Amino acid sequence: MTSEELADEVGNFIRRCRGRILGIGAEQYEEPDGRQKFETMPLVELVIYAREEAQDLAVYAAMLDIRLKKLEDALREKDVTL
């Protein structure tokens, strides 16, 4: 993979993130006046929300690691190289 190809993949990833903001994110977090909920929520509420999101990230990382381990084991078993 060239640097250009990697940059393209990063751009695609960011476009998908942007799509989430403009789709489900807008439905859930955009206020009628166009501001985002995080802009007006009390700071303590924002901190609690951010901590919950950080905890969710850790859980997703653990789940991903479990699946990657299974994939690694399967690849080793078949002696797959790319």
Rosetta constraint file for C-alpha pairs under 8 A:
AtomPair CA 1 CA 5 HARMONIC 5.90 0.50
AtomPair CA 1 CA 6 HARMONIC 6.47 0.50
AtomPair CA 2 CA 6 HARMONIC 6.21 0.50
AtomPair CA 3 CA 7 HARMONIC 6.04 0.50
AtomPair CA 4 CA 8 HARMONIC 6.19 0.50
AtomPair CA 5 CA 9 HARMONIC 6.28 0.50
AtomPair CA 6 CA 10 HARMONIC 6.24 0.50
AtomPair CA 7 CA 11 HARMONIC 6.14 0.50
AtomPair CA 8 CA 12 HARMONIC 6.19 0.50
AtomPair CA 9 CA 13 HARMONIC 6.21 0.50
AtomPair CA 10 CA 14 HARMONIC 6.24 0.50
AtomPair CA 11 CA 15 HARMONIC 6.14 0.50
AtomPair CA 12 CA 16 HARMONIC 6.32 0.50
AtomPair CA 13 CA 17 HARMONIC 6.36 0.50
AtomPair CA 14 CA 18 HARMONIC 6.09 0.50
AtomPair CA 15 CA 19 HARMONIC 6.11 0.50
AtomPair CA 16 CA 20 HARMONIC 6.38 0.50
AtomPair CA 17 CA 21 HARMONIC 6.45 0.50
AtomPair CA 18 CA 22 HARMONIC 6.25 0.50
AtomPair CA 19 CA 23 HARMONIC 5.85 0.50
AtomPair CA 20 CA 24 HARMONIC 5.69 0.50
AtomPair CA 20 CA 25 HARMONIC 5.77 0.50
AtomPair CA 21 CA 25 HARMONIC 4.39 0.50
AtomPair CA 21 CA 26 HARMONIC 5.92 0.50
AtomPair CA 22 CA 26 HARMONIC 5.22 0.50
AtomPair CA 23 CA 27 HARMONIC 6.50 0.50
AtomPair CA 24 CA 28 HARMONIC 6.16 0.50
AtomPair CA 25 CA 29 HARMONIC 5.59 0.50
AtomPair CA 25 CA 30 HARMONIC 7.27 0.50
AtomPair CA 26 CA 30 HARMONIC 4.87 0.50
AtomPair CA 29 CA 36 HARMONIC 5.59 0.50
AtomPair CA 29 CA 37 HARMONIC 5.30 0.50
AtomPair CA 29 CA 38 HARMONIC 7.82 0.50
AtomPair CA 30 CA 34 HARMONIC 5.97 0.50
AtomPair CA 30 CA 35 HARMONIC 5.86 0.50
AtomPair CA 30 CA 36 HARMONIC 4.57 0.50
AtomPair CA 30 CA 37 HARMONIC 6.13 0.50
AtomPair CA 31 CA 35 HARMONIC 5.32 0.50
AtomPair CA 31 CA 36 HARMONIC 5.72 0.50
AtomPair CA 31 CA 37 HARMONIC 6.24 0.50
AtomPair CA 35 CA 39 HARMONIC 6.72 0.50
AtomPair CA 36 CA 40 HARMONIC 7.42 0.50
AtomPair CA 37 CA 41 HARMONIC 6.00 0.50
AtomPair CA 38 CA 46 HARMONIC 6.49 0.50
AtomPair CA 41 CA 45 HARMONIC 6.42 0.50
AtomPair CA 41 CA 46 HARMONIC 6.41 0.50
AtomPair CA 42 CA 46 HARMONIC 6.41 0.50
AtomPair CA 43 CA 47 HARMONIC 6.14 0.50
AtomPair CA 44 CA 48 HARMONIC 6.22 0.50
AtomPair CA 45 CA 49 HARMONIC 6.08 0.50
AtomPair CA 46 CA 50 HARMONIC 6.00 0.50
AtomPair CA 47 CA 51 HARMONIC 6.10 0.50
AtomPair CA 48 CA 52 HARMONIC 6.25 0.50
AtomPair CA 49 CA 53 HARMONIC 6.27 0.50
AtomPair CA 50 CA 54 HARMONIC 6.16 0.50
AtomPair CA 51 CA 55 HARMONIC 6.20 0.50
AtomPair CA 52 CA 56 HARMONIC 6.20 0.50
AtomPair CA 53 CA 57 HARMONIC 6.21 0.50
AtomPair CA 54 CA 58 HARMONIC 6.44 0.50
AtomPair CA 55 CA 59 HARMONIC 6.40 0.50
AtomPair CA 56 CA 60 HARMONIC 6.17 0.50
AtomPair CA 57 CA 61 HARMONIC 6.04 0.50
AtomPair CA 58 CA 62 HARMONIC 6.24 0.50
AtomPair CA 59 CA 63 HARMONIC 6.22 0.50
AtomPair CA 60 CA 64 HARMONIC 6.01 0.50
AtomPair CA 61 CA 65 HARMONIC 6.07 0.50
AtomPair CA 62 CA 66 HARMONIC 6.26 0.50
AtomPair CA 63 CA 67 HARMONIC 6.43 0.50
AtomPair CA 64 CA 68 HARMONIC 6.02 0.50
AtomPair CA 65 CA 69 HARMONIC 6.05 0.50
AtomPair CA 66 CA 70 HARMONIC 6.49 0.50
AtomPair CA 67 CA 71 HARMONIC 6.25 0.50
AtomPair CA 68 CA 72 HARMONIC 5.95 0.50
AtomPair CA 69 CA 73 HARMONIC 6.10 0.50
AtomPair CA 70 CA 74 HARMONIC 6.20 0.50
AtomPair CA 71 CA 75 HARMONIC 6.09 0.50
AtomPair CA 72 CA 76 HARMONIC 6.09 0.50
AtomPair CA 73 CA 77 HARMONIC 6.07 0.50
AtomPair CA 74 CA 78 HARMONIC 6.33 0.50
AtomPair CA 75 CA 79 HARMONIC 5.72 0.50
AtomPair CA 75 CA 80 HARMONIC 5.15 0.50
AtomPair CA 75 CA 81 HARMONIC 7.90 0.50
AtomPair CA 76 CA 80 HARMONIC 6.45 0.50
